[in-house]
Amino acid sequence: MKNHYVMKAVFWVGLFFCCWPEVSAPMALIAGIVFGVMIGNPWSSAMSSWSRRLLQLSVVGLGFGMNLPELLKTGRDAFLYTAVSIGFTMTVGYLLGKFFKTPHRTSSLISFGTAICGGSAIAAMAPVIKAESEETGVALATIFTLNSIALLLFPPVGHLLGMEQRQFGLWSALAIHDTSSVVGAAAAYGSLALAIGTTVKLTRALWIMPSALVANWFSKSTGKVKFPLFIIGFIIAAAIKTLLPGLDQLWNPLNSLAKQSLVVTLFLIGCGLTREVLSRTGVKPMAQGVILWLLVSITSGVAIMTGFIR
């Protein structure tokens, strides 16, 4: 009982620590991972729900730092190459699943999560393909582990390659799984990288709906497909900020609050990476996830650096 109270106390200290503006997204994620692996998670069943809702609110708040015409232009330009990227990832993921003999539904969830929007995409697809809870858990654990690594790895690699902010924003949006880590990595790189990364990533997330509907039709499933409403909120926030520029003294603090709440979100996400979660990732799913992620990262990085994707 005493250890349980100590665990909760350490958690709240870490959460409070991540509310300070001096704490960056990678720092928060590392703190969360250390807590989850070394100490455990006192609210493991509720943590994913907390982090998901806070992430959605944070993304909406980021819209108060965006310009709507530029946002729409970036989203329109990104529509084609996000579609190509998703098609490429799903095809390669299917082939890798066959090669490693990963269970079919687990393989599909890993491919879908890598192609579109990490945990959100997996959560949307799982009921459509009637995945068991264990299959969903394995896919989430695989994607989540790689997603955490990406947030820490991408910014130094981007600097090493000499990527401009726009290039890095595109790369992170196309190659990192979850919205949270895309925004975290892009924010660490610069304000332009953040704007591009968030917009392109949310454009990718829009593909959850049509992709799940296609899978629903092929599998003749009765599961419901939910549209990610926070994307609409993000666009509305950007529209308000663009139409009422005279209230920047209000929009700027809201945008700053959203950025810091994202840092808190990453701490919560890191806390979810416990030893139990890591033990769920089998060799075959992890091998498929790692190779698929590396192929997507390298291919998209080369396409961006050579000017094929602008």
Secondary structure, DSSP 8 states (H G I E B T S, - for coil): -HHHHHHHHHHHHHHHHTTSTT--HHHHHHHHHHHHHHT--TTHHHHHHHHHHHHHHHHHHHGGGS-HHHHHHHHHHHHHHHHHHHHHHHHHHHHHHHHHT--HHHHHHHHHIIIIIHHHHHHHHTTTTT--HHHHHHHHHHHHHHHHHHHHHHHHHHHHTT--HHHHHHHHHHH-SSHHHHHHHHHHH-HHHHHHHHHHHHHHHTTHHHHHHHHHHHHT--------THHHHHHHHHHHHHH-GGGHHHHHHHHHHHHHHHHHHHHHHHHT--HHHHHH--HHHHHHHHHHHHHHHHHHHHHHHTTS--
